[in-house]
Amino acid sequence: MNLKIIKELTLLILFSLVGSVLAQTNEVSKTLSDSFSLIKDENNASAFRLQMSDDSPDQWANMGAIDKAHPAYSYIVQKLGGDIIAKHPAESVHVGLSQMPNKSKKYIAWLYVERLTLPNTKTSNPTISIGIFNLSANNIYVFDHNIRPLIQLRLSEYENFQNFDLAPYELGSLGRALGIRTFRWFCGAGGSVCSNELLRLVTLEVPAVRQIFIAPVGFFGNYGGEWNVMDDTRQHIVQELKGTVSVGSIAKSNPPKIIVKARLHSKFLKRTFVLSKRRDGSLHYETKDREIFPKVDKYESLDDPFWSIKTKNKLSKNN
């Protein structure tokens, strides 16, 4: 084989290996079910399972879900806008209660209502409501009236709740924030299963529980490929690009910046978010940096020019 060709192939393999830390491109399985074993990221694996089948009761139990027999159930539902659940099937309503990190007497209560689709009616998108409750000396959960709850945060048309993120997002004067992980799924036809992982951050301190940050933090593509003519199954190509979220120094800016990074082809893609005031006066983290993850609702993938290994040298401009 020509020495130049061998050198080019070696470089291509090296670039693929370096990028494989967070981006798994063109991993091929024989069938859709076999493709599950190729998924490296647990959140992507969870999104795949949720798209392929109904969610498991364990998903909610692991997040502190409580049932109607719990003494605080009705009280939480009442305080978090429980009137909206009247027309929803009982199995589509989830109520939970979990201790706030580092605060033994404070609890985060939540009410999640799944997407409701009924014949001849408009689809109702999922909503999540969050409030802060205190545990009294008599071990009774009491709503904290000093912190206004977040009522009916509406998810988008193709978005589903995944889990809560209790990582220490310390945002200076805004206090510690709670992370909400969701996934936006959209791939079109063809037997493909794709999603963007989204992270929302909401404040937990006075004066209110309020969303202050939302951004894509990951990409997962599971694309239908060649047909296996022997048994009429279809190969699938798995792609992943996983991001990391970090909070900047409070000494440099309070509230600090939030940085989202992803490593692809040995380069880091980065977006920096700064707290800004919107026209309505509300505070929210914003960025002028371009998106670093392929957007599944735009039918993008890691094969598109910006993420392709063929244009890897251009990625350094995002550092």
C-alpha positions, 0 to 999 in steps of 0.5 A, a space after each residue: 500500500 502507498 506510504 502516503 495512504 497508510 499515513 492518512 489512514 493512521 491519522 484518521 484512526 487517531 482523530 476518531 479515537 481522540 474524538 471517541 471520548 465524548 463523540 461516538 460516530 458511526 458505530 454500527 449495529 445489526 439491528 435497532 435492539 442491538 444498538 442499545 449496547 453501543 450507547 455509551 452515555 447513561 442519559 442517552 440510554 435512558 432516553 432510548 428506553 423511554 422512546 422505545 417503551 413506557 417508562 418504568 415505575 422505578 424512574 419515579 421512585 428513584 426521584 422521590 415520588 410519593 403516592 396518594 397514601 402519603 400524608 403530604 400528597 394532597 397538600 403538595 398537589 393543592 399548593 402546586 396548582 393541582 386543579 390542572 390534573 382533574 382531566 388527566 389519568 391518574 397514571 400520568 400524574 407524578 408527585 414527589 418530595 426530596 430533601 434539599 441538598 445541605 438543608 435538613 429541614 427544607 424539601 423540594 416538592 414537585 408535580 409533573 403532568 405527562 403529555 395528554 393526547 385525547 381524540 378531537 382535542 388539542 394535545 396538552 404538553 407536559 408541565 412541571 411545578 416546583 415548590 419549597 416546603 419546610 419540615 416542622 418540629 412535628 414532622 409536618 411538611 409546610 409550604 414556604 410562602 416566602 418562596 413563590 413556587 414555579 407553576 406549570 413550566 411547560 415543556 415543548 412539543 417533542 420534549 419529555 422529562 428525564 430526571 432531576 440533577 442535584 449537582 452543586 450549581 452554586 450561582 452566588 447571589 442566586 443561591 444553589 440551583 436545581 437542574 432539570 434534565 429533559 430530552 427533545 426527541 425528533 428524527 423524522 421517519 425511517 426507524 431512527 431514534 434521536 434526541 437532544 439532552 436539555 438542562 434547565 436550572 431553576 433557583 430555590 431561594 427567595 423570592 421565587 423558584 424560577 427558570 434562569 437557564 436552559 440549553 442543549 447539553 448533549 446529542 444522541 442519534 440512532 439512525 436507520 441504515 442498510 437493510 439486512 436482506 437475509 432477515 429483513 432487519 435494519 442496521 443502525 448507526 449510533 452517534 453521541 456527543 456529550 457535554 459538560 456544564 461548569 460554573 465559573 468563579 464567583 470572585 470574577 462575576 456574581 452571579 457566575 458564568 455558566 460554561 457548556 463544553 463538548 469535546 469533538 475530534 480532539 477540539 473543545 466546542 464551548 458556549 459561555 452564558 452570562 446572566 442578563 435581563 430580558 425585556 420583561 425584566 426577568 433574569 436569564 442566562 444568555 449567550 451569543 455563541 453558536 450552538 455546539 450540538 446538532 439539533 435533532 428537530 432540524 435533522 442535524 447529525 454529526 455528519 453535518 459539516 460543522 461537526 464532521 471530521 472533514 472540517 475538524 480544524 474549523 472547530 478551534 474557532 469555538 475555543 
